[in-house]
């Protein structure tokens, strides 16, 4: 009998040890995946076939002339905010002036490169860059001025809505803006983002005019009366028709709102909406 007990006890001990080890391993994995991220994301490249073959010379290995440009990166990779589109690029130029853009386009023409325009890279899905392209980082191209009398804000395309809000506060406010202020003006225009106010509609409604650089380096004014077709194409055009330099935006007084609430029967809502909400 004692021998039988020992025979049964051994596999039970082994099973118990296996359960403890498995539980410990699973627990560690759960803790790992549930923990806050540490450091920067490191995602695999979107085009892995572009990498790793030392016998093939690709453009990111070519020594690039400076052309009076401020390079933040030569070769290497870029990614968007999703961390799902890591892509090898020719290089990244930090844009601080209109001449930087013009020189970058000249370099791209001489080197037969694609050009992509990047802000904070929240237009996810690879919209802000292209494989082996020359990337224009617009985030330092962010000057802002205001004509208070006409309520027109003149802003360069690399400025964020946060920059604009800080600049306008407390006297003025934008009419239409995305629900958060982290995006650049150029990026919002390139997707024709809408705001939260259905009366204001999309950002396009608040744009008076803009200056755009075309691929040949020429600068043209676009508005509803001057080059109207290209004006409508650039808004929501994902940078395919030119590089937005600066924009004239309509602003309004910064009004402080008071929050009010009341409980109504759901059947009353259409009447309450039409009388009290729709026009205000």
C-alpha positions, 0 to 999 in steps of 0.5 A, a space after each residue: 500500500 505504501 509503495 502504491 502511495 509513493 507511486 501515485 505521489 511522484 506524478 502528482 508532485 511532477 504535475 504540481 511543479 509543472 503547474 507552478 512553473 506554468 503559472 509563474 511563466 504565464 504570470 510574468 508574461 501577463 505582467 510584461 504585456 500589461 505594464 507601461 511601455 519603457 522607452 521608444 517604440 522599436 517597430 519592424 520595417 514596413 518594407 523588410 526586402 529593402 534592407 539587409 542585402 549588402 550586395 545591393 547599393 541603395 540610395 540611403 547609402 549614397 553620400 548626399 550634398 548639403 545644398 544648404 539644407 539642415 539634415 536631421 537624418 541621412 538614410 535610416 528610417 521614419 515611422 508615423 505615430 502608429 508605429 506600424 509603418 517603419 520605412 527606410 528613407 533617403 533622409 530627413 530635412 528640417 525646414 526652417 524657411 521657404 528656401 529650405 523647401 526650394 533647395 530640397 525640391 532642387 536636390 530631389 529633382 537632381 537625385 531623382 527622389 520622391 518628396 514627402 511632407 511630414 508634420 507630427 505624422 498622425 495622418 497614419 498609414 504611411 501618408 507622411 512618407 514614401 520608401 526611399 523618399 526625401 522627407 521634409 520635416 515641417 515642424 520648425 516652419 511655424 511662424 504665426 502673426 495676427 491681424 486683429 482688426 480683420 480677425 485673420 491669422 497668418 500661420 506657417 504650415 508646420 505650426 500646431 494647433 496648440 501653438 495657435 491656441 497659445 498665441 491667440 489666447 485669451 482674446 481670440 480662438 480658431 473657428 474649426 479645429 480637430 478635437 485635439 491640438 497636437 496636429 500641424 495646420 498643414 497636416 489638418 489641411 491636407 486631410 481637410 479635418 473637421 472640427 467639433 462645431 457642425 456650424 463651422 464644418 471642416 477646416 476648409 471653410 475657415 481658410 481665406 487663402 494660402 501660399 503653395 510651392 509647386 514641384 518646380 519651386 514656384 510659389 502661387 497664391 490659392 484662394 476661392 477666387 485665385 487658382 480656385 481649382 488648385 485651392 480645392 485640390 490642395 485642401 484634402 489633397 495629402 500633399 500631392 498637389 504642392 507644399 503648403 507654405 502658409 495660410 490665412 485662417 479666420 478666427 473669432 472672439 474667445 467666448 467663455 461658455 456656461 454649462 447647463 443641463 436639464 432632464 427631458 423626456 426623449 420624445 421632447 428632444 426634437 422640439 428642444 433641439 430645434 428651439 434651443 440648440 440648433 441655432 445656438 
